[in-house]
Amino acid sequence: MLCHVCGRPCRSLGAHIRVRGMAAAEYRREYGLLRTRALSARTLSQRQSRTRRAAYEASGETRTRFTAGRAMAPLGRADPQTLGPHPAPAGSQQRPWPARSPTLCSP
């Protein structure tokens, strides 16, 4: 994706435009983009989706917590405080997905 502000190619524009002092909604409005227009490359979104889905499927505890949240949401009881802390999956370093690559885009 190319930044409309500076013309640099980026895989994800979210952080890139925040560095330039713009919010995503402001960027879309300024350049006539639809609200539904993603600000990240499709390949990046697909890779993140696959990685997060694999982490979800590998963690029985996460699936149980999602199920509990879904059951409570229609009743108005899906309060994050009642669900407790969100521990990192076993063997991970605080997140179930890899750290961001420093080459996504430079400010």
Biopython code that builds the backbone (N, CA, C, O; Angstrom):
import numpy as np
from Bio.PDB.StructureBuilder import StructureBuilder

atoms = [
    (1, "MET", "N", (0.843, -1.169, 0.000)),
    (1, "MET", "CA", (0.000, 0.000, 0.000)),
    (1, "MET", "C", (0.893, 1.239, 0.000)),
    (1, "MET", "O", (1.951, 1.268, 0.629)),
    (2, "LEU", "N", (0.447, 2.231, -0.704)),
    (2, "LEU", "CA", (1.194, 3.490, -0.736)),
    (2, "LEU", "C", (0.509, 4.513, 0.162)),
    (2, "LEU", "O", (-0.714, 4.654, 0.146)),
    (3, "CYS", "N", (1.311, 5.219, 0.939)),
    (3, "CYS", "CA", (0.805, 6.282, 1.800)),
    (3, "CYS", "C", (0.433, 7.479, 0.914)),
    (3, "CYS", "O", (1.227, 7.916, 0.080)),
    (4, "HIS", "N", (-0.782, 7.999, 1.107)),
    (4, "HIS", "CA", (-1.214, 9.169, 0.342)),
    (4, "HIS", "C", (-0.485, 10.436, 0.777)),
    (4, "HIS", "O", (-0.420, 11.406, 0.023)),
    (5, "VAL", "N", (0.059, 10.430, 1.986)),
    (5, "VAL", "CA", (0.731, 11.621, 2.516)),
    (5, "VAL", "C", (2.132, 11.757, 1.943)),
    (5, "VAL", "O", (2.495, 12.814, 1.426)),
    (6, "CYS", "N", (2.936, 10.668, 2.035)),
    (6, "CYS", "CA", (4.339, 10.769, 1.633)),
    (6, "CYS", "C", (4.713, 9.888, 0.449)),
    (6, "CYS", "O", (5.802, 10.029, -0.106)),
    (7, "GLY", "N", (3.817, 8.974, 0.052)),
    (7, "GLY", "CA", (4.091, 8.124, -1.094)),
    (7, "GLY", "C", (4.910, 6.878, -0.792)),
    (7, "GLY", "O", (5.225, 6.115, -1.705)),
    (8, "ARG", "N", (5.260, 6.659, 0.468)),
    (8, "ARG", "CA", (6.049, 5.483, 0.832)),
    (8, "ARG", "C", (5.202, 4.218, 0.783)),
    (8, "ARG", "O", (4.022, 4.244, 1.133)),
    (9, "PRO", "N", (5.800, 3.114, 0.350)),
    (9, "PRO", "CA", (5.076, 1.838, 0.392)),
    (9, "PRO", "C", (5.117, 1.267, 1.810)),
    (9, "PRO", "O", (6.162, 1.286, 2.460)),
    (10, "CYS", "N", (3.990, 0.766, 2.281)),
    (10, "CYS", "CA", (3.880, 0.177, 3.615)),
    (10, "CYS", "C", (2.974, -1.037, 3.543)),
    (10, "CYS", "O", (2.058, -1.097, 2.723)),
    (11, "ARG", "N", (3.240, -2.008, 4.414)),
    (11, "ARG", "CA", (2.328, -3.139, 4.519)),
    (11, "ARG", "C", (1.155, -2.782, 5.417)),
    (11, "ARG", "O", (0.066, -3.341, 5.282)),
    (12, "SER", "N", (1.381, -1.843, 6.338)),
    (12, "SER", "CA", (0.323, -1.389, 7.235)),
    (12, "SER", "C", (0.447, 0.117, 7.422)),
    (12, "SER", "O", (1.506, 0.619, 7.798)),
    (13, "LEU", "N", (-0.642, 0.833, 7.159)),
    (13, "LEU", "CA", (-0.603, 2.292, 7.257)),
    (13, "LEU", "C", (-1.025, 2.833, 8.618)),
    (13, "LEU", "O", (-0.816, 4.013, 8.898)),
    (14, "GLY", "N", (-1.617, 1.991, 9.472)),
    (14, "GLY", "CA", (-2.137, 2.469, 10.749)),
    (14, "GLY", "C", (-1.121, 3.247, 11.572)),
    (14, "GLY", "O", (-1.342, 4.419, 11.877)),
    (15, "ALA", "N", (-0.010, 2.610, 11.934)),
    (15, "ALA", "CA", (1.016, 3.269, 12.741)),
    (15, "ALA", "C", (1.715, 4.365, 11.938)),
    (15, "ALA", "O", (2.098, 5.400, 12.483)),
    (16, "HIS", "N", (1.873, 4.129, 10.662)),
    (16, "HIS", "CA", (2.561, 5.092, 9.799)),
    (16, "HIS", "C", (1.842, 6.444, 9.786)),
    (16, "HIS", "O", (2.485, 7.488, 9.889)),
    (17, "ILE", "N", (0.518, 6.427, 9.661)),
    (17, "ILE", "CA", (-0.206, 7.703, 9.620)),
    (17, "ILE", "C", (-0.339, 8.326, 11.005)),
    (17, "ILE", "O", (-0.453, 9.547, 11.120)),
    (18, "ARG", "N", (-0.326, 7.503, 12.065)),
    (18, "ARG", "CA", (-0.353, 8.068, 13.426)),
    (18, "ARG", "C", (0.909, 8.878, 13.693)),
    (18, "ARG", "O", (0.859, 9.908, 14.365)),
    (19, "VAL", "N", (2.047, 8.409, 13.163)),
    (19, "VAL", "CA", (3.298, 9.156, 13.313)),
    (19, "VAL", "C", (3.151, 10.536, 12.672)),
    (19, "VAL", "O", (3.762, 11.502, 13.130)),
    (20, "ARG", "N", (2.360, 10.627, 11.636)),
    (20, "ARG", "CA", (2.132, 11.897, 10.953)),
    (20, "ARG", "C", (0.980, 12.698, 11.562)),
    (20, "ARG", "O", (0.546, 13.709, 11.010)),
    (21, "GLY", "N", (0.494, 12.220, 12.717)),
    (21, "GLY", "CA", (-0.522, 12.967, 13.454)),
    (21, "GLY", "C", (-1.932, 12.806, 12.950)),
    (21, "GLY", "O", (-2.770, 13.674, 13.195)),
    (22, "MET", "N", (-2.227, 11.719, 12.251)),
    (22, "MET", "CA", (-3.576, 11.501, 11.733)),
    (22, "MET", "C", (-4.169, 10.225, 12.315)),
    (22, "MET", "O", (-3.457, 9.247, 12.544)),
    (23, "ALA", "N", (-5.458, 10.239, 12.548)),
    (23, "ALA", "CA", (-6.180, 9.038, 12.936)),
    (23, "ALA", "C", (-6.642, 8.345, 11.653)),
    (23, "ALA", "O", (-6.708, 8.965, 10.591)),
    (24, "ALA", "N", (-6.960, 7.061, 11.761)),
    (24, "ALA", "CA", (-7.391, 6.301, 10.583)),
    (24, "ALA", "C", (-8.627, 6.937, 9.938)),
    (24, "ALA", "O", (-8.690, 7.061, 8.715)),
    (25, "ALA", "N", (-9.604, 7.338, 10.750)),
    (25, "ALA", "CA", (-10.833, 7.939, 10.210)),
    (25, "ALA", "C", (-10.517, 9.259, 9.496)),
    (25, "ALA", "O", (-11.081, 9.556, 8.442)),
    (26, "GLU", "N", (-9.624, 10.030, 10.076)),
    (26, "GLU", "CA", (-9.238, 11.303, 9.470)),
    (26, "GLU", "C", (-8.522, 11.074, 8.134)),
    (26, "GLU", "O", (-8.763, 11.792, 7.163)),
    (27, "TYR", "N", (-7.635, 10.064, 8.093)),
    (27, "TYR", "CA", (-6.905, 9.729, 6.866)),
    (27, "TYR", "C", (-7.879, 9.315, 5.765)),
    (27, "TYR", "O", (-7.773, 9.770, 4.626)),
    (28, "ARG", "N", (-8.825, 8.451, 6.116)),
    (28, "ARG", "CA", (-9.817, 7.996, 5.124)),
    (28, "ARG", "C", (-10.647, 9.169, 4.608)),
    (28, "ARG", "O", (-10.890, 9.286, 3.407)),
    (29, "ARG", "N", (-11.078, 10.033, 5.520)),
    (29, "ARG", "CA", (-11.898, 11.183, 5.128)),
    (29, "ARG", "C", (-11.092, 12.136, 4.234)),
    (29, "ARG", "O", (-11.592, 12.609, 3.212)),
    (30, "GLU", "N", (-9.854, 12.411, 4.623)),
    (30, "GLU", "CA", (-8.987, 13.326, 3.883)),
    (30, "GLU", "C", (-8.751, 12.870, 2.443)),
    (30, "GLU", "O", (-8.695, 13.691, 1.527)),
    (31, "TYR", "N", (-8.613, 11.562, 2.251)),
    (31, "TYR", "CA", (-8.279, 11.049, 0.921)),
    (31, "TYR", "C", (-9.435, 10.315, 0.245)),
    (31, "TYR", "O", (-9.231, 9.608, -0.742)),
    (32, "GLY", "N", (-10.648, 10.480, 0.774)),
    (32, "GLY", "CA", (-11.841, 9.944, 0.128)),
    (32, "GLY", "C", (-11.930, 8.434, 0.107)),
    (32, "GLY", "O", (-12.483, 7.857, -0.830)),
    (33, "LEU", "N", (-11.391, 7.783, 1.129)),
    (33, "LEU", "CA", (-11.451, 6.324, 1.204)),
    (33, "LEU", "C", (-12.689, 5.900, 1.987)),
    (33, "LEU", "O", (-13.103, 6.587, 2.921)),
    (34, "LEU", "N", (-13.272, 4.784, 1.612)),
    (34, "LEU", "CA", (-14.421, 4.262, 2.338)),
    (34, "LEU", "C", (-14.009, 3.838, 3.743)),
    (34, "LEU", "O", (-12.869, 3.437, 3.974)),
    (35, "ARG", "N", (-14.961, 3.934, 4.687)),
    (35, "ARG", "CA", (-14.669, 3.502, 6.059)),
    (35, "ARG", "C", (-14.288, 2.031, 6.118)),
    (35, "ARG", "O", (-13.553, 1.612, 7.012)),
    (36, "THR", "N", (-14.781, 1.255, 5.181)),
    (36, "THR", "CA", (-14.505, -0.183, 5.169)),
    (36, "THR", "C", (-13.168, -0.521, 4.515)),
    (36, "THR", "O", (-12.762, -1.683, 4.508)),
    (37, "ARG", "N", (-12.495, 0.459, 3.976)),
    (37, "ARG", "CA", (-11.208, 0.232, 3.301)),
    (37, "ARG", "C", (-10.130, -0.075, 4.332)),
    (37, "ARG", "O", (-9.867, 0.732, 5.223)),
    (38, "ALA", "N", (-9.515, -1.229, 4.210)),
    (38, "ALA", "CA", (-8.449, -1.623, 5.127)),
    (38, "ALA", "C", (-7.222, -0.740, 4.915)),
    (38, "ALA", "O", (-6.949, -0.294, 3.800)),
    (39, "LEU", "N", (-6.495, -0.497, 5.990)),
    (39, "LEU", "CA", (-5.271, 0.280, 5.894)),
    (39, "LEU", "C", (-4.047, -0.625, 6.021)),
    (39, "LEU", "O", (-2.958, -0.168, 6.368)),
    (40, "SER", "N", (-4.235, -1.893, 5.740)),
    (40, "SER", "CA", (-3.107, -2.820, 5.714)),
    (40, "SER", "C", (-3.234, -3.691, 4.465)),
    (40, "SER", "O", (-4.327, -3.912, 3.944)),
    (41, "ALA", "N", (-2.091, -4.172, 4.007)),
    (41, "ALA", "CA", (-2.068, -4.998, 2.804)),
    (41, "ALA", "C", (-2.825, -6.300, 3.061)),
    (41, "ALA", "O", (-2.786, -6.838, 4.168)),
    (42, "ARG", "N", (-3.498, -6.793, 2.057)),
    (42, "ARG", "CA", (-4.280, -8.016, 2.190)),
    (42, "ARG", "C", (-3.413, -9.192, 2.633)),
    (42, "ARG", "O", (-3.844, -10.010, 3.444)),
    (43, "THR", "N", (-2.195, -9.278, 2.104)),
    (43, "THR", "CA", (-1.323, -10.395, 2.481)),
    (43, "THR", "C", (-0.965, -10.334, 3.964)),
    (43, "THR", "O", (-0.885, -11.372, 4.622)),
    (44, "LEU", "N", (-0.752, -9.138, 4.496)),
    (44, "LEU", "CA", (-0.447, -8.990, 5.919)),
    (44, "LEU", "C", (-1.656, -9.397, 6.752)),
    (44, "LEU", "O", (-1.511, -10.124, 7.734)),
    (45, "SER", "N", (-2.836, -8.943, 6.378)),
    (45, "SER", "CA", (-4.055, -9.289, 7.104)),
    (45, "SER", "C", (-4.297, -10.788, 7.092)),
    (45, "SER", "O", (-4.664, -11.368, 8.114)),
    (46, "GLN", "N", (-4.095, -11.416, 5.946)),
    (46, "GLN", "CA", (-4.301, -12.860, 5.848)),
    (46, "GLN", "C", (-3.303, -13.620, 6.716)),
    (46, "GLN", "O", (-3.670, -14.595, 7.372)),
    (47, "ARG", "N", (-2.048, -13.184, 6.724)),
    (47, "ARG", "CA", (-1.033, -13.858, 7.536)),
    (47, "ARG", "C", (-1.354, -13.703, 9.027)),
    (47, "ARG", "O", (-1.245, -14.665, 9.788)),
    (48, "GLN", "N", (-1.747, -12.506, 9.440)),
    (48, "GLN", "CA", (-2.103, -12.292, 10.841)),
    (48, "GLN", "C", (-3.313, -13.140, 11.226)),
    (48, "GLN", "O", (-3.360, -13.699, 12.322)),
    (49, "SER", "N", (-4.283, -13.235, 10.330)),
    (49, "SER", "CA", (-5.465, -14.037, 10.596)),
    (49, "SER", "C", (-5.106, -15.508, 10.779)),
    (49, "SER", "O", (-5.580, -16.152, 11.714)),
    (50, "ARG", "N", (-4.271, -16.040, 9.890)),
    (50, "ARG", "CA", (-3.853, -17.446, 10.008)),
    (50, "ARG", "C", (-3.101, -17.697, 11.314)),
    (50, "ARG", "O", (-3.327, -18.706, 11.982)),
    (51, "THR", "N", (-2.211, -16.778, 11.671)),
    (51, "THR", "CA", (-1.413, -16.940, 12.886)),
    (51, "THR", "C", (-2.297, -16.897, 14.124)),
    (51, "THR", "O", (-2.141, -17.720, 15.026)),
    (52, "ARG", "N", (-3.213, -15.955, 14.174)),
    (52, "ARG", "CA", (-4.091, -15.834, 15.346)),
    (52, "ARG", "C", (-5.077, -16.992, 15.428)),
    (52, "ARG", "O", (-5.400, -17.460, 16.520)),
    (53, "ARG", "N", (-5.554, -17.455, 14.277)),
    (53, "ARG", "CA", (-6.469, -18.601, 14.278)),
    (53, "ARG", "C", (-5.757, -19.850, 14.793)),
    (53, "ARG", "O", (-6.328, -20.616, 15.568)),
    (54, "ALA", "N", (-4.517, -20.054, 14.367)),
    (54, "ALA", "CA", (-3.746, -21.203, 14.823)),
    (54, "ALA", "C", (-3.519, -21.139, 16.332)),
    (54, "ALA", "O", (-3.617, -22.158, 17.016)),
    (55, "ALA", "N", (-3.214, -19.936, 16.860)),
    (55, "ALA", "CA", (-3.023, -19.770, 18.297)),
    (55, "ALA", "C", (-4.318, -20.054, 19.047)),
    (55, "ALA", "O", (-4.298, -20.682, 20.106)),
    (56, "TYR", "N", (-5.437, -19.598, 18.506)),
    (56, "TYR", "CA", (-6.748, -19.842, 19.117)),
    (56, "TYR", "C", (-7.050, -21.337, 19.145)),
    (56, "TYR", "O", (-7.467, -21.873, 20.172)),
    (57, "GLU", "N", (-6.838, -22.003, 18.014)),
    (57, "GLU", "CA", (-7.142, -23.427, 17.937)),
    (57, "GLU", "C", (-6.221, -24.278, 18.810)),
    (57, "GLU", "O", (-6.612, -25.354, 19.261)),
    (58, "ALA", "N", (-5.007, -23.801, 19.046)),
    (58, "ALA", "CA", (-4.043, -24.548, 19.856)),
    (58, "ALA", "C", (-4.289, -24.383, 21.353)),
    (58, "ALA", "O", (-3.763, -25.164, 22.145)),
    (59, "SER", "N", (-5.060, -23.406, 21.751)),
    (59, "SER", "CA", (-5.264, -23.124, 23.165)),
    (59, "SER", "C", (-6.692, -23.446, 23.592)),
    (59, "SER", "O", (-7.631, -22.723, 23.260)),
    (60, "GLY", "N", (-6.838, -24.529, 24.324)),
    (60, "GLY", "CA", (-8.156, -24.901, 24.848)),
    (60, "GLY", "C", (-8.694, -23.858, 25.805)),
    (60, "GLY", "O", (-9.895, -23.592, 25.829)),
    (61, "GLU", "N", (-7.806, -23.262, 26.597)),
    (61, "GLU", "CA", (-8.230, -22.241, 27.557)),
    (61, "GLU", "C", (-8.800, -21.021, 26.836)),
    (61, "GLU", "O", (-9.814, -20.467, 27.260)),
    (62, "THR", "N", (-8.157, -20.606, 25.758)),
    (62, "THR", "CA", (-8.646, -19.453, 24.999)),
    (62, "THR", "C", (-10.022, -19.747, 24.410)),
    (62, "THR", "O", (-10.915, -18.901, 24.468)),
    (63, "ARG", "N", (-10.199, -20.937, 23.844)),
    (63, "ARG", "CA", (-11.510, -21.306, 23.276)),
    (63, "ARG", "C", (-12.586, -21.295, 24.357)),
    (63, "ARG", "O", (-13.706, -20.844, 24.117)),
    (64, "THR", "N", (-12.245, -21.795, 25.558)),
    (64, "THR", "CA", (-13.196, -21.818, 26.665)),
    (64, "THR", "C", (-13.584, -20.396, 27.064)),
    (64, "THR", "O", (-14.756, -20.116, 27.318)),
    (65, "ARG", "N", (-12.595, -19.495, 27.118)),
    (65, "ARG", "CA", (-12.864, -18.110, 27.500)),
    (65, "ARG", "C", (-13.730, -17.408, 26.451)),
    (65, "ARG", "O", (-14.626, -16.641, 26.803)),
    (66, "PHE", "N", (-13.468, -17.666, 25.166)),
    (66, "PHE", "CA", (-14.292, -17.074, 24.106)),
    (66, "PHE", "C", (-15.728, -17.570, 24.208)),
    (66, "PHE", "O", (-16.671, -16.792, 24.064)),
    (67, "THR", "N", (-15.890, -18.852, 24.454)),
    (67, "THR", "CA", (-17.228, -19.429, 24.578)),
    (67, "THR", "C", (-17.969, -18.790, 25.742)),
    (67, "THR", "O", (-19.145, -18.448, 25.617)),
    (68, "ALA", "N", (-17.286, -18.626, 26.879)),
    (68, "ALA", "CA", (-17.909, -18.001, 28.056)),
    (68, "ALA", "C", (-18.302, -16.557, 27.739)),
    (68, "ALA", "O", (-19.383, -16.110, 28.122)),
    (69, "GLY", "N", (-17.430, -15.830, 27.044)),
    (69, "GLY", "CA", (-17.732, -14.444, 26.683)),
    (69, "GLY", "C", (-18.925, -14.340, 25.751)),
    (69, "GLY", "O", (-19.776, -13.464, 25.906)),
    (70, "ARG", "N", (-18.980, -15.248, 24.775)),
    (70, "ARG", "CA", (-20.120, -15.241, 23.841)),
    (70, "ARG", "C", (-21.429, -15.509, 24.568)),
    (70, "ARG", "O", (-22.458, -14.922, 24.234)),
    (71, "ALA", "N", (-21.396, -16.398, 25.564)),
    (71, "ALA", "CA", (-22.611, -16.730, 26.303)),
    (71, "ALA", "C", (-23.059, -15.550, 27.171)),
    (71, "ALA", "O", (-24.256, -15.338, 27.363)),
    (72, "MET", "N", (-22.099, -14.784, 27.693)),
    (72, "MET", "CA", (-22.441, -13.677, 28.581)),
    (72, "MET", "C", (-22.820, -12.403, 27.829)),
    (72, "MET", "O", (-23.588, -11.595, 28.351)),
    (73, "ALA", "N", (-22.306, -12.205, 26.626)),
    (73, "ALA", "CA", (-22.529, -10.960, 25.885)),
    (73, "ALA", "C", (-24.012, -10.636, 25.666)),
    (73, "ALA", "O", (-24.420, -9.504, 25.927)),
    (74, "PRO", "N", (-24.831, -11.579, 25.201)),
    (74, "PRO", "CA", (-26.248, -11.236, 24.986)),
    (74, "PRO", "C", (-26.968, -10.857, 26.278)),
    (74, "PRO", "O", (-27.994, -10.177, 26.245)),
    (75, "LEU", "N", (-26.433, -11.295, 27.411)),
    (75, "LEU", "CA", (-27.053, -10.999, 28.694)),
    (75, "LEU", "C", (-26.515, -9.708, 29.304)),
    (75, "LEU", "O", (-26.953, -9.286, 30.374)),
    (76, "GLY", "N", (-25.548, -9.078, 28.603)),
    (76, "GLY", "CA", (-24.966, -7.842, 29.102)),
    (76, "GLY", "C", (-23.985, -8.062, 30.232)),
    (76, "GLY", "O", (-23.693, -7.135, 30.987)),
    (77, "ARG", "N", (-23.470, -9.277, 30.362)),
    (77, "ARG", "CA", (-22.565, -9.595, 31.469)),
    (77, "ARG", "C", (-21.127, -9.799, 31.018)),
    (77, "ARG", "O", (-20.320, -10.302, 31.800)),
    (78, "ALA", "N", (-20.778, -9.437, 29.812)),
    (78, "ALA", "CA", (-19.422, -9.671, 29.303)),
    (78, "ALA", "C", (-18.480, -8.581, 29.791)),
    (78, "ALA", "O", (-17.899, -7.848, 28.991)),
    (79, "ASP", "N", (-18.333, -8.480, 31.085)),
    (79, "ASP", "CA", (-17.452, -7.488, 31.700)),
    (79, "ASP", "C", (-16.046, -8.069, 31.784)),
    (79, "ASP", "O", (-15.859, -9.123, 32.392)),
    (80, "PRO", "N", (-15.047, -7.409, 31.187)),
    (80, "PRO", "CA", (-13.686, -7.943, 31.216)),
    (80, "PRO", "C", (-13.183, -8.214, 32.631)),
    (80, "PRO", "O", (-12.360, -9.108, 32.825)),
    (81, "GLN", "N", (-13.656, -7.467, 33.613)),
    (81, "GLN", "CA", (-13.212, -7.672, 34.995)),
    (81, "GLN", "C", (-13.664, -9.029, 35.525)),
    (81, "GLN", "O", (-12.962, -9.646, 36.326)),
    (82, "THR", "N", (-14.833, -9.500, 35.086)),
    (82, "THR", "CA", (-15.325, -10.779, 35.584)),
    (82, "THR", "C", (-14.683, -11.956, 34.866)),
    (82, "THR", "O", (-14.732, -13.085, 35.354)),
    (83, "LEU", "N", (-14.080, -11.697, 33.710)),
    (83, "LEU", "CA", (-13.448, -12.786, 32.969)),
    (83, "LEU", "C", (-12.053, -13.098, 33.493)),
    (83, "LEU", "O", (-11.515, -14.165, 33.198)),
    (84, "GLY", "N", (-11.457, -12.194, 34.259)),
    (84, "GLY", "CA", (-10.144, -12.437, 34.843)),
    (84, "GLY", "C", (-9.019, -12.077, 33.889)),
    (84, "GLY", "O", (-9.259, -11.578, 32.789)),
    (85, "PRO", "N", (-7.773, -12.338, 34.322)),
    (85, "PRO", "CA", (-6.607, -11.986, 33.497)),
    (85, "PRO", "C", (-6.513, -12.867, 32.254)),
    (85, "PRO", "O", (-7.080, -13.959, 32.204)),
    (86, "HIS", "N", (-5.801, -12.382, 31.272)),
    (86, "HIS", "CA", (-5.613, -13.116, 30.028)),
    (86, "HIS", "C", (-4.173, -13.591, 29.963)),
    (86, "HIS", "O", (-3.314, -12.869, 29.456)),
    (87, "PRO", "N", (-3.888, -14.783, 30.463)),
    (87, "PRO", "CA", (-2.504, -15.259, 30.459)),
    (87, "PRO", "C", (-2.015, -15.577, 29.053)),
    (87, "PRO", "O", (-2.797, -15.927, 28.169)),
    (88, "ALA", "N", (-0.723, -15.451, 28.870)),
    (88, "ALA", "CA", (-0.122, -15.801, 27.579)),
    (88, "ALA", "C", (-0.155, -17.315, 27.423)),
    (88, "ALA", "O", (-0.078, -18.033, 28.420)),
    (89, "PRO", "N", (-0.267, -17.817, 26.203)),
    (89, "PRO", "CA", (-0.251, -19.259, 25.976)),
    (89, "PRO", "C", (1.052, -19.876, 26.472)),
    (89, "PRO", "O", (2.100, -19.230, 26.460)),
    (90, "ALA", "N", (0.979, -21.109, 26.900)),
    (90, "ALA", "CA", (2.160, -21.804, 27.406)),
    (90, "ALA", "C", (3.263, -21.819, 26.352)),
    (90, "ALA", "O", (3.016, -22.105, 25.180)),
    (91, "GLY", "N", (4.473, -21.511, 26.783)),
    (91, "GLY", "CA", (5.617, -21.529, 25.876)),
    (91, "GLY", "C", (5.771, -20.284, 25.034)),
    (91, "GLY", "O", (6.679, -20.222, 24.205)),
    (92, "SER", "N", (4.916, -19.283, 25.216)),
    (92, "SER", "CA", (5.027, -18.075, 24.397)),
    (92, "SER", "C", (5.675, -16.962, 25.200)),
    (92, "SER", "O", (5.879, -17.084, 26.408)),
    (93, "GLN", "N", (5.987, -15.900, 24.528)),
    (93, "GLN", "CA", (6.563, -14.725, 25.177)),
    (93, "GLN", "C", (5.533, -13.608, 25.169)),
    (93, "GLN", "O", (5.688, -12.631, 24.436)),
    (94, "GLN", "N", (4.502, -13.733, 25.958)),
    (94, "GLN", "CA", (3.462, -12.734, 26.145)),
    (94, "GLN", "C", (2.461, -12.611, 25.007)),
    (94, "GLN", "O", (1.397, -12.034, 25.231)),
    (95, "ARG", "N", (2.720, -13.107, 23.807)),
    (95, "ARG", "CA", (1.740, -13.006, 22.738)),
    (95, "ARG", "C", (1.735, -14.291, 21.901)),
    (95, "ARG", "O", (2.769, -14.938, 21.732)),
    (96, "PRO", "N", (0.573, -14.643, 21.389)),
    (96, "PRO", "CA", (0.479, -15.850, 20.571)),
    (96, "PRO", "C", (0.885, -15.628, 19.126)),
    (96, "PRO", "O", (0.859, -16.575, 18.340)),
    (97, "TRP", "N", (1.263, -14.405, 18.742)),
    (97, "TRP", "CA", (1.665, -14.114, 17.376)),
    (97, "TRP", "C", (3.076, -13.542, 17.398)),
    (97, "TRP", "O", (3.517, -13.041, 18.433)),
    (98, "PRO", "N", (3.779, -13.604, 16.302)),
    (98, "PRO", "CA", (5.152, -13.096, 16.279)),
    (98, "PRO", "C", (5.194, -11.577, 16.414)),
    (98, "PRO", "O", (4.241, -10.882, 16.063)),
    (99, "ALA", "N", (6.304, -11.081, 16.923)),
    (99, "ALA", "CA", (6.489, -9.643, 17.063)),
    (99, "ALA", "C", (6.472, -8.989, 15.685)),
    (99, "ALA", "O", (6.794, -9.626, 14.682)),
    (100, "ARG", "N", (6.101, -7.733, 15.646)),
    (100, "ARG", "CA", (6.056, -7.011, 14.375)),
    (100, "ARG", "C", (7.446, -6.897, 13.777)),
    (100, "ARG", "O", (8.446, -6.736, 14.476)),
    (101, "SER", "N", (7.465, -6.985, 12.492)),
    (101, "SER", "CA", (8.718, -6.832, 11.773)),
    (101, "SER", "C", (9.078, -5.353, 11.712)),
    (101, "SER", "O", (8.212, -4.523, 11.435)),
    (102, "PRO", "N", (10.331, -5.009, 11.963)),
    (102, "PRO", "CA", (10.699, -3.597, 11.890)),
    (102, "PRO", "C", (10.691, -3.065, 10.453)),
    (102, "PRO", "O", (10.873, -1.867, 10.238)),
    (103, "THR", "N", (10.483, -3.945, 9.473)),
    (103, "THR", "CA", (10.509, -3.514, 8.077)),
    (103, "THR", "C", (9.121, -3.206, 7.520)),
    (103, "THR", "O", (8.980, -2.977, 6.319)),
    (104, "LEU", "N", (8.085, -3.197, 8.379)),
    (104, "LEU", "CA", (6.742, -2.905, 7.864)),
    (104, "LEU", "C", (6.716, -1.571, 7.143)),
    (104, "LEU", "O", (6.197, -1.471, 6.032)),
    (105, "CYS", "N", (7.258, -0.576, 7.755)),
    (105, "CYS", "CA", (7.310, 0.741, 7.144)),
    (105, "CYS", "C", (8.026, 1.651, 8.107)),
    (105, "CYS", "O", (7.819, 1.555, 9.317)),
    (106, "SER", "N", (8.838, 2.508, 7.617)),
    (106, "SER", "CA", (9.527, 3.444, 8.500)),
    (106, "SER", "C", (8.811, 4.785, 8.463)),
    (106, "SER", "O", (8.265, 5.175, 7.432)),
    (107, "PRO", "N", (8.813, 5.495, 9.599)),
    (107, "PRO", "CA", (8.108, 6.789, 9.633)),
    (107, "PRO", "C", (8.738, 7.827, 8.808)),
    (107, "PRO", "O", (8.246, 8.954, 8.751)),
]
sb = StructureBuilder()
sb.init_structure("model")
sb.init_model(0)
sb.init_chain("A")
sb.init_seg("    ")
for serial, (resi, resn, name, xyz) in enumerate(atoms, 1):
    if name == "N":
        sb.init_residue(resn, " ", resi, " ")
    sb.init_atom(name, np.array(xyz, "f"), 0.0, 1.0, " ", f" {name:<3s}", serial, name[0])
structure = sb.get_structure()
